[in-house]
C-alpha cells in the first residue's frame, strides 16, 4: 500500500494519529475526492476485490467504485495507518420495507477507544463516522442518524430535517473478508435485476452538497436540499461532465 499516493489522491493533509478526529478527516476527504460510481460495470470491465487491483483503479487511475471497491480499499488504507478495521455485511433497505440479502453492501467498523461505523460507499449518506454503540440521535448537518438494535441486526436509520425516520441498511458486527462478498459482487455486476446494471451512476460529495450524474441527468444538491437538474443531450456532453466534475476520462 502506497499510503502517500493514497493520501494525495484524497487530498488529505491532516494528522495521522490513531484518533477519531483522524478517522473523521479521512472519511470526509475520501467522500469529497472519490466518487461512488459503477462505470466499470457498464464498460464490461471485471471488478476484482483485491487490494492491489483496487489501488490501481482508484488511486493510480483516479477512479471511484461501488461499495465493495471504495470501502474495501478504504479499509486497507486504515489498516496501513494502524487502525483496527473490520469489513461488515449489510442488507440495504428496499421500497417494500424489507432489506436486501447479506453482503448486499459492505460497511466498516473501526475500533479505537470507542467503536465507529465508517462508510465511503453508500452514496448520499452520513459524511462522518457514526458512534456504533450510541443509541441516541447523531446529527450531521440537516440529517439525524441513529443505530437501532433489531434482533441479531443493527439498523442504520436516517431522518432528514424533521421528517420520518427511514432505514438505510441493517448489519451485524461479524467481520468478513473480500472472498465473502464475491457472490454478491458478481450479482451486482451481471444481473439484470441489480440496479447497478440498469443505469450508469457517478456521484460525489462536495463542500456545498453533492453532484450526481445519473445517465443523462446531471444533478446538484445543496446541503439545504435545494436541487437543480440538467438533462444532457449526447455522449460528448456526458463525457465532458465526467471530466469536469469527477475528473474521469472514459477510455475504450
C-alpha positions as CSV (number, residue, x, y, z in Angstrom):
1,X,0.0,0.0,0.0
2,X,1.5,3.3,-1.1
3,X,0.0,5.4,1.7
4,X,1.5,8.7,0.4
5,X,-0.1,8.2,-3.0
6,X,-3.5,7.3,-1.5
7,X,-3.5,10.4,0.8
8,X,-2.6,12.6,-2.2
9,X,-5.5,11.0,-4.1
10,X,-7.9,12.1,-1.4
11,X,-6.1,15.4,-0.8
12,X,-5.7,14.6,2.9
13,X,-3.0,16.6,4.7
14,X,-4.2,16.2,8.3
15,X,-2.9,14.3,11.3
16,X,-2.3,10.5,11.0
17,X,-2.6,9.9,14.8
18,X,-4.9,7.0,15.6
19,X,-7.8,9.1,16.8
20,X,-11.5,9.6,16.0
21,X,-10.6,13.0,14.6
22,X,-8.2,11.5,12.1
23,X,-10.8,8.9,11.1
24,X,-13.4,11.6,10.6
25,X,-11.0,13.6,8.4
26,X,-10.1,10.7,6.3
27,X,-13.7,9.7,5.6
28,X,-14.7,13.2,4.7
29,X,-11.7,13.7,2.4
30,X,-12.4,10.3,0.7
31,X,-16.1,11.2,0.1
32,X,-15.1,14.6,-1.4
33,X,-12.4,13.1,-3.7
34,X,-13.5,9.6,-4.7
35,X,-16.9,9.2,-6.4
36,X,-19.4,6.4,-5.9
37,X,-19.7,5.1,-9.5
38,X,-20.5,1.9,-11.5
39,X,-19.0,2.8,-14.8
40,X,-16.8,-0.3,-14.9
41,X,-19.9,-2.4,-14.9
42,X,-21.3,-0.7,-18.0
43,X,-17.9,-0.9,-19.7
44,X,-17.9,-4.6,-19.1
45,X,-14.7,-4.4,-17.0
46,X,-14.4,-7.1,-14.4
47,X,-14.3,-5.8,-10.8
48,X,-11.7,-7.7,-8.8
49,X,-11.9,-7.5,-5.0
50,X,-8.2,-7.4,-4.2
51,X,-6.3,-4.5,-2.7
52,X,-3.7,-4.1,-5.5
53,X,-6.3,-4.1,-8.2
54,X,-8.5,-1.6,-6.4
55,X,-5.5,0.6,-5.6
56,X,-4.6,0.7,-9.3
57,X,-8.1,1.6,-10.3
58,X,-9.0,4.2,-7.6
59,X,-5.6,5.7,-6.7
60,X,-3.4,5.2,-9.8
61,X,-6.2,5.7,-12.4
62,X,-8.2,8.3,-10.4
63,X,-11.5,6.4,-10.5
64,X,-14.2,5.6,-8.0
65,X,-16.2,2.5,-7.4
66,X,-19.2,1.0,-5.7
67,X,-19.3,-0.1,-2.1
68,X,-17.1,-3.3,-2.2
69,X,-14.4,-1.3,-4.0
70,X,-14.2,2.0,-2.2
71,X,-14.9,0.6,1.3
72,X,-12.6,-2.3,0.7
73,X,-9.7,-0.1,-0.3
74,X,-10.5,2.5,2.4
75,X,-10.3,-0.4,4.9
76,X,-6.8,-1.2,3.5
77,X,-5.7,2.4,3.9
78,X,-6.9,2.5,7.5
79,X,-5.1,-0.8,8.3
80,X,-1.9,0.6,6.7
81,X,-2.1,3.6,9.0
82,X,-2.5,1.3,12.0
83,X,-6.3,1.4,12.6
84,X,-8.2,-1.7,13.6
85,X,-10.9,-2.1,11.0
86,X,-13.3,-4.9,10.0
87,X,-15.5,-5.3,6.9
88,X,-19.1,-5.9,7.8
89,X,-22.0,-7.3,5.8
90,X,-25.2,-5.2,5.3
91,X,-28.5,-5.6,3.6
92,X,-29.9,-2.4,2.0
93,X,-33.4,-1.3,2.9
94,X,-35.9,-1.5,0.0
95,X,-39.1,0.2,-1.0
96,X,-41.2,-2.7,0.3
97,X,-40.0,-2.1,3.9
98,X,-37.6,-5.1,3.9
99,X,-33.9,-5.5,3.3
100,X,-31.7,-6.9,0.7
101,X,-29.6,-10.1,1.3
102,X,-26.5,-10.3,3.4
103,X,-23.4,-8.9,1.5
104,X,-25.6,-6.6,-0.4
105,X,-23.4,-3.8,0.9
106,X,-20.1,-3.6,2.6
107,X,-19.7,-1.2,5.5
108,X,-16.8,-0.8,8.1
109,X,-16.3,-1.0,11.8
110,X,-13.3,0.9,13.2
111,X,-12.3,0.2,16.8
112,X,-10.5,2.9,18.8
113,X,-11.3,3.6,22.4
114,X,-14.9,3.6,21.0
115,X,-16.3,1.7,18.0
116,X,-17.2,3.6,14.9
117,X,-19.3,2.9,11.8
118,X,-17.4,4.2,8.8
119,X,-18.6,4.1,5.2
120,X,-17.4,5.8,2.0
121,X,-19.5,3.6,-0.3
122,X,-23.2,4.3,0.3
123,X,-23.8,7.4,-1.9
124,X,-25.7,10.2,-0.2
125,X,-25.5,9.1,3.4
126,X,-23.5,10.0,6.5
127,X,-20.4,12.0,5.7
128,X,-18.7,11.5,9.1
129,X,-18.3,8.2,11.0
130,X,-21.0,7.3,13.5
131,X,-20.6,6.1,17.0
132,X,-21.5,2.4,16.7
133,X,-22.6,1.9,20.3
134,X,-24.6,5.2,20.6
135,X,-28.4,4.7,20.5
136,X,-29.4,8.3,20.5
137,X,-29.6,10.7,17.6
138,X,-26.3,11.7,15.9
139,X,-26.7,14.9,13.9
140,X,-24.8,15.8,10.7
141,X,-25.9,19.0,9.0
142,X,-29.6,18.7,8.2
143,X,-29.8,15.0,8.9
144,X,-30.0,12.8,12.0
145,X,-28.9,9.2,12.3
146,X,-29.4,6.5,14.8
147,X,-28.4,2.9,15.1
148,X,-31.3,0.7,16.3
149,X,-31.0,-2.9,17.6
150,X,-33.3,-5.3,15.9
151,X,-32.8,-9.0,16.8
152,X,-29.5,-10.1,15.5
153,X,-29.1,-6.9,13.5
154,X,-28.4,-3.3,13.9
155,X,-30.4,-1.0,11.6
156,X,-28.9,2.4,10.4
157,X,-31.8,4.9,10.4
158,X,-31.8,8.4,8.8
159,X,-34.1,11.4,9.2
160,X,-33.9,14.5,7.1
161,X,-34.9,17.8,8.7
162,X,-37.9,16.8,10.8
163,X,-39.2,14.1,8.5
164,X,-39.8,10.5,9.2
165,X,-37.1,8.0,10.1
166,X,-36.1,5.8,7.2
167,X,-34.0,2.7,7.3
168,X,-30.8,2.8,5.3
169,X,-29.4,-0.7,5.9
170,X,-29.1,-3.4,8.5
171,X,-25.9,-5.1,9.5
172,X,-24.2,-7.3,12.1
173,X,-20.7,-7.0,13.7
174,X,-19.4,-10.3,12.3
175,X,-16.2,-9.5,10.4
176,X,-15.7,-10.7,6.9
177,X,-13.1,-10.8,4.1
178,X,-13.2,-10.0,0.4
179,X,-14.0,-13.6,-0.6
180,X,-17.3,-13.4,1.4
181,X,-18.6,-10.7,-0.9
182,X,-17.6,-12.4,-4.2
183,X,-21.1,-13.8,-5.0
184,X,-23.0,-10.6,-4.4
185,X,-20.3,-8.6,-6.2
186,X,-20.7,-10.8,-9.2
187,X,-24.5,-10.5,-9.0
188,X,-24.4,-6.7,-8.9
189,X,-22.0,-6.7,-12.0
190,X,-24.1,-9.1,-14.1
191,X,-27.7,-9.5,-13.0
192,X,-30.5,-7.6,-14.9
193,X,-32.2,-7.3,-11.5
194,X,-29.3,-5.4,-10.0
195,X,-29.8,-1.6,-10.0
196,X,-26.1,-1.3,-10.8
197,X,-26.6,-2.8,-14.3
198,X,-29.7,-0.8,-15.1
199,X,-28.2,2.7,-15.3
200,X,-24.8,4.5,-15.0
201,X,-24.3,6.5,-11.9
202,X,-21.4,8.7,-10.7
203,X,-21.9,10.7,-7.5
204,X,-19.6,12.7,-5.2
205,X,-19.9,14.8,-2.1
206,X,-18.9,18.4,-2.4
207,X,-18.3,21.2,0.2
208,X,-21.7,22.6,-0.9
209,X,-23.6,19.3,-1.0
210,X,-23.4,16.7,-3.8
211,X,-23.0,16.3,-7.6
212,X,-24.5,13.3,-9.4
213,X,-24.5,12.1,-13.0
214,X,-27.3,9.6,-13.4
215,X,-27.3,8.5,-17.1
216,X,-28.1,11.8,-18.9
217,X,-29.2,13.7,-15.9
218,X,-26.7,16.0,-14.1
219,X,-28.0,16.8,-10.6
220,X,-26.6,19.2,-8.0
221,X,-28.0,19.2,-4.5
222,X,-27.1,21.7,-1.8
223,X,-26.8,21.0,1.9
224,X,-30.2,22.7,2.3
225,X,-31.6,20.1,-0.1
226,X,-32.1,22.6,-2.9
227,X,-31.9,20.5,-6.1
228,X,-31.1,21.6,-9.7
229,X,-31.2,19.2,-12.6
230,X,-29.9,19.4,-16.2
231,X,-30.7,17.0,-19.0
232,X,-27.7,16.2,-21.2
233,X,-28.2,15.7,-24.9
234,X,-25.4,13.5,-26.1
235,X,-22.5,11.3,-25.1
236,X,-20.0,14.0,-25.8
237,X,-21.7,16.2,-23.2
238,X,-21.9,13.3,-20.8
239,X,-18.1,12.7,-21.0
240,X,-17.4,16.4,-20.6
241,X,-19.4,16.4,-17.3
242,X,-17.5,13.3,-16.1
243,X,-14.2,15.1,-16.7
244,X,-15.3,18.4,-15.2
245,X,-17.0,17.2,-12.0
246,X,-15.4,13.8,-11.4
247,X,-12.0,14.0,-13.2
248,X,-12.9,10.8,-15.0
249,X,-11.8,10.3,-18.6
250,X,-13.6,7.4,-20.3
251,X,-11.4,5.2,-22.4
252,X,-12.3,2.4,-24.8
